[in-house]
Structure formats: structure tokens, C-alpha cells
Amino acid sequence: MAGIFKAYDIRGIYPDQITEEIAFKIGYYFRDLLDEDDLARGPVVVVSRDMRSHSTPLAEALRNGLRARGVAVIDIGVCDTPQNYFGVGHLKASGGIQVTASHNPAKYNGFKMSRRDAIPVAYDTGIEKLEGLVNRSAVDVGMAPQADQREENVFAAYTEHALKRFTSSEPRLKVAADAANGMAVIYGPILDRLNIEFVPLYWELDGTFPNHEANPLKLENLVDLQALVIEKGCDCGVSFDGDADRAMMVDEKGQAIAADLITGLLAPRFLRDEQGAAIIYDLRSSWATKEAIEEAGGVPIRERVGHSFMKATMRRHNSPFGGELAGHFYFRDNYTADSSIMALIEVLCTLRETGKPLSELVAPLRRYFPTGEINFHVDDKEGMIRRLEKDFSDGEIDFVDGITVQYDDWWFNVRPSNTEPLLRLVLEARTAELREEKKAVLLGYLGEPEG
């Protein structure tokens, strides 16, 4: 796996790595990733794009490639990635492709792909095959279309779908939201239905991202939102990423809330009427997330990092809800796909139903002391993981994703990045002092953090 063909999508610099010719070939060969059940729905593929200027010509080339192969296209226009997933399921399409580079800087672009019912296409379930087909291809990008194309707007249907679990509209809340000039800007009409006093930040579509990187996982990108929440006296704040499939929350005190704690906070809403249901969380998550799921009567299931793994495990266990540390929140009733706006709706309903401020609701979950995710450049990744296995053999070890070692009072995970040439460390302890002590030990193995 190298170049533009990644673990979960296709992504690179435009026009050096991602070109209209590449886009055409991706469309042309996408049909080869669809099985009989997918193809029985058409074949027809939902195509959409984000607000980057080069997404327009890339989407056109992509559609031409699909149609040249006899695959009809439903163009749902400029929209967020979650709406593409919804469109695939709602329109009963064979699959979908969103032209986006998510949170990456303006010079990047790419493609997120799914099959029927928004089943994700990852490297081992199609991208690797597509990589071989595209790289060996001599297909004529000027081929005439063999299938039709139509435009359709699914936003009204998506709005009603997202609001299905909006069960508490009082009292009126004040909410600051940072779109980072990304696709969450289109959520205005949904926010208007939530009985909130809306305080927008960087709420204009601009694929150059003039204000800050559209990645809410980096704390430096939350600073302006945190200040706005305090200045305006908001009940909470939310920061979206570039294609609006992730969200990070800020409480009324301006404090950022890690997404794993939001998973723990929201789990009880899904377990009230479904005791014993499985709730899926990724293995970077706090012990508090697992404990909150158990306390609410659920079965916590720990999964490796990545939306394709999370979604597959949710489908296998018929799980109503899952969450990742990166800010992805997954909903069974949303074709097991992620939706940032649906996550925000759940948080607002929780605030209203409890009558408590967000900081107070999250406080019991802040019972441990995490490092957050730390990146390291390590030349021999496999060798390092074997060394950690040997030297920490007195702990409880598993290899679900990289290596996780657990003790009674602390744990750590070291895993190779699925998207970058890095090892990533997450560590948590019962006290801040122990966290710092054990972090220093791990730094002795992994070296100085990147950046």
C-alpha cells in the first residue's frame, strides 16, 4: 500500500498525484469492486463532491468513467460525506463515491467509496484491487458514456432522517459551531430546526481553508471555538472537519472533550430501550468509555482503529451506536455510517433531558489520565512492536491493532498508522503522575515525538 491508494480511501496532491485521468479510471474500474447484490440495484452509483475548486473537474471525470463502463450516475452535487452515505442507502444505489480529501490541506483531493447500503470500501476490500487496475490501465479516457446520469437533491430527506432522534427541543440552548470553512456549512437548515441560538464560526464554504486546518482532532484548531464559547456564554461548541464526517465537542467552560468520552456519554441513550446491546468503541478509548457502557447495561466491544473495521463489527453485532477517538460517531439507523450532525443532535438531547451542563455530565468520565495520541517516526515498526511485546510481557497483551498492554493501573497501545509512516502511542493511567512516569518509559523506546 503506497502512493495515493490508502487504507480507507484514495488521497493525494492535485494535480501532481490526483488528476482527471486518474479520476476517470477510478470511475471506470469501480464497477469491478461491486458484487452481484450491489449490481442488482442498477448498476447505479451516487457521486458527490466537497467545496474544493478542483473537486468539480475531478467529479466530472469520475462520472464520465463510471458511465463509460455502463454504470449510471446519480449526481447529488456539493455535499458532506455523510450525505453521500445516506444517498447510497436512501436511493438504493449500488454504491457511492465522494470526491474529498477530508481534513487535508487545500492542495489535496481524493475519493471515499462505498458499496450498497454504505458498506465501506477499504484497502483490503477493494482499494488494493482498484490500485492494480488503475496502475495497469491503458483505458481511453475519451470513451463515450454507456449509461445515463441524473441530478438529485437528497438534502431534504437527509434532514428528516437526521432529525428522527431529535426528541428534546426545550430549553433553548446556545451553541457555537465551527465549520472550518468546510462542508458543515450546509447544515444551517438542520440547525434551524434544533431550537438553538446559533453562533457560527468560519461558516463560509472555502476550500482553501483560510482560517485553520479543518481537523478538529488537533487542539490548536479548537482555540478560536473555545474562546467563542466563553465569550458568548454558549452551552457548548462543536467543531467539524472538512467533509463533516467528524465532530469534536467543547463544553460551556471552553474545555475540549475527547470523543471517546462523548461515546461513553451518549451510550446510555441507545441502551435505554435496548439493554444488552453491543456498543463499539476503538481501542484508543479510555477505560471510562468501556465502564460507562457497562454501567448503562450495554456490552462494550473494543475494535481496531478505522471506519471499515468499526462498521463491520457494528453490523456483525447489530450494534446501535459506536464511536472513535478521532471524532467519528456511527449509527445503525444511518446505514451504520458516521454522521457528525446526528452526534450533535444526541448531545443536545442529552443536555436537555438531564438539565445539567456538559462539563458536569462529562466530569465522571474524566476519571483517568490519558496522553492523547502521540506520533513517532520509527524505521522498524514491526521490530519495535516485537521489542515492546518482550519487555512488557508481564502485562496483559493483545494484538488487535498493533500492541496493547494492560496493567491494573495503566495501559498503552502502540500501532502503525494506517495513513502515515508513523507509530502512534496512546497511554492512560489512574493518576497523572503515573501517566507521566510511564510516558517517559515509552519515550525511551519510541524516541522523540513527531512535530
Secondary structure, DSSP 4 states (H G I P E B T S, - for coil): --TTB-SSSEEEETTTTS-HHHHHHHHHHHGGG--HHHHTT-SEEEEEE-S-TTHHHHHHHHHHHHHHTT-EEEEEEE--HHHHHHHHHHTT-SEEEEE--TTS-TTEEEEEEEEGGG-B--GGGTHHHHHHHHHH----TTPPP-S-EEE---HHHHHHHHGGG-----S-EEEEEE-TTSGGGGGHHHHTTS-EEEEEES-S--TT-SSS-S-TTSGGGGHHHHHHHHHHT-SEEEEE-TTSS-EEEE-TTS-EE-HHHHHHHHHHHHHSSSTT-EEEEETTS-HHHHHHHHHTT-EEEEE-SSHHHHHHHHHHHT-SEEE-TTS-EEEGGGTTEE-HHHHHHHHHHHHHHH---HHHHHGGG--SEE---EEE--S-HHHHHHHHHHHTTTSEEE-SSSEEEE-SSEEEEEEE-SSSS-EEEEEEESSHHHHHHHHHHHHHHH-SPP-
